C-alpha cells in the first residue's frame, strides 16, 4: 500500500499489524495511465467483477478540457480509483516472481473474464478500450 501523509498512523500500522507503506512517485501521469491501459489491454491485469467502483471509474471517467486531470463526476468525485490503480502498478516489482520456488498450485484455474472469440478481448477490455482509445493525430500535453 502507498501513502505518506500521517507518519504516526503509518508507524502504528507497521508496528502493530506489520502493514508497511511506501511513498509513490506522482510524476508522468500520462505514462502511468498509458502503462495501465497497456496492461489491461494485454490481459496482465484481471479486475474482479466485485470491484464495482473501480470498473465504473474505468468506464465512466472523462478528462477536463485541458487534459491535466480528470473531470469531476456527477457526485463530485475525482475518479480516485483510477490513480489508485496506476499508483499501485508503479509500485509492483515486475521482475520478481511472487511464488516461492517450491510453490505448487492446487485447484483449478478459472479466468475471471472470458475472451470474445471475434475480437480476442473480454467484454470489459472492449469497454475500457473505448474509454481510453488513443486519438490519432492529436498531441497530448
C-alpha positions in Angstrom: 0.0 0.0 0.0 1.2 3.5 -0.6 0.6 6.6 1.5 2.9 9.1 3.1 0.7 11.6 4.9 0.1 10.6 8.6 3.5 9.3 9.8 2.2 8.4 13.3 -0.6 6.3 11.9 1.8 4.7 9.4 4.2 3.8 12.1 1.4 2.4 14.3 0.1 0.2 11.5 3.6 -1.1 10.8 4.4 -1.9 14.4 1.0 -3.3 15.4 -0.1 -5.1 12.2 3.0 -5.4 10.1 1.5 -3.2 7.3 4.1 -1.0 5.7 3.6 1.9 3.4 5.9 3.5 0.9 5.6 6.9 -0.8 4.8 6.6 -4.5 6.1 8.8 -7.3 3.4 11.1 -8.8 5.2 12.3 -11.9 4.5 11.3 -15.5 0.7 10.8 -15.2 0.3 10.2 -18.9 2.9 7.5 -18.9 1.3 5.8 -15.9 -2.1 5.9 -17.5 -0.7 4.5 -20.7 1.1 1.7 -18.8 -2.2 0.9 -17.1 -4.1 0.9 -20.4 -1.5 -1.4 -22.0 -1.5 -3.8 -19.0 -5.4 -4.0 -19.0 -5.5 -4.5 -22.8 -2.8 -7.2 -22.8 -4.6 -9.1 -20.0 -1.8 -8.6 -17.4 -4.4 -7.1 -15.0 -7.5 -9.0 -14.0 -10.1 -7.0 -12.2 -12.5 -8.9 -10.1 -16.1 -8.2 -11.0 -16.9 -7.4 -7.4 -14.7 -4.2 -7.8 -17.7 -2.3 -9.0 -16.3 1.2 -8.2 -13.0 0.6 -10.0 -14.8 -0.8 -13.0 -17.3 2.1 -13.0 -14.5 4.6 -12.8 -12.5 3.0 -15.6 -15.6 3.0 -17.8 -17.0 6.5 -17.0 -14.1 8.8 -16.2 -13.5 11.8 -18.5 -10.8 14.3 -18.9 -11.1 18.0 -18.2 -10.8 20.1 -21.4 -7.1 20.8 -20.7 -6.3 17.1 -20.1 -4.4 17.9 -16.9 -6.7 15.9 -14.7 -10.0 14.0 -14.7 -13.2 16.0 -14.8 -15.4 15.8 -11.7 -18.0 13.1 -11.7 -21.8 13.7 -11.2 -21.4 13.0 -7.5 -18.5 15.4 -7.2 -15.8 12.8 -7.1 -12.4 12.8 -8.8 -12.4 9.2 -10.2 -10.0 8.3 -7.4 -9.9 4.6 -8.2 -8.0 5.2 -11.4 -5.0 6.9 -9.8 -5.1 4.3 -7.1 -4.7 1.6 -9.7 -1.9 3.3 -11.6 -0.1 4.2 -8.4 -0.4 0.5 -7.3 1.1 -0.5 -10.7 4.1 1.8 -10.2 5.0 0.0 -7.0 4.8 -3.6 -8.2 8.2 -5.2 -8.8 7.5 -6.8 -12.2 10.9 -8.6 -12.3 10.3 -10.6 -9.1 8.5 -14.0 -9.1 5.8 -13.7 -6.4 5.7 -17.5 -5.9 8.4 -19.4 -3.9 10.5 -21.8 -5.9 8.7 -24.9 -4.5 5.2 -23.5 -4.8 2.6 -26.0 -6.1 -0.7 -24.7 -7.4 -3.6 -26.8 -6.2 -7.1 -26.4 -7.6 -8.5 -25.4 -10.9 -7.6 -22.1 -12.6 -10.6 -20.3 -13.9 -10.3 -17.0 -15.5 -12.4 -14.1 -14.2 -13.2 -12.9 -17.8 -13.7 -15.0 -20.9 -12.4 -13.7 -24.2 -14.7 -12.7 -27.0 -13.9 -15.1 -29.9 -14.4 -12.4 -32.5 -12.0 -9.8 -31.1 -10.0 -11.8 -28.6 -10.9 -9.3 -26.0 -13.1 -9.6 -23.0 -16.3 -7.6 -22.7 -14.5 -5.5 -20.1 -11.5 -4.9 -22.3 -13.7 -3.9 -25.2 -15.4 -1.3 -22.9 -12.2 0.0 -21.5 -10.5 0.3 -24.9 -13.4 2.6 -26.0 -12.9 4.8 -22.9 -9.1 5.1 -23.3 -9.0 5.0 -27.1 -5.9 6.7 -28.5 -6.9 9.5 -30.7 -4.6 9.5 -33.7 -3.0 12.8 -34.9 -3.6 14.7 -31.7 -0.9 15.9 -29.3 -1.3 15.3 -25.6 0.4 17.7 -23.2 
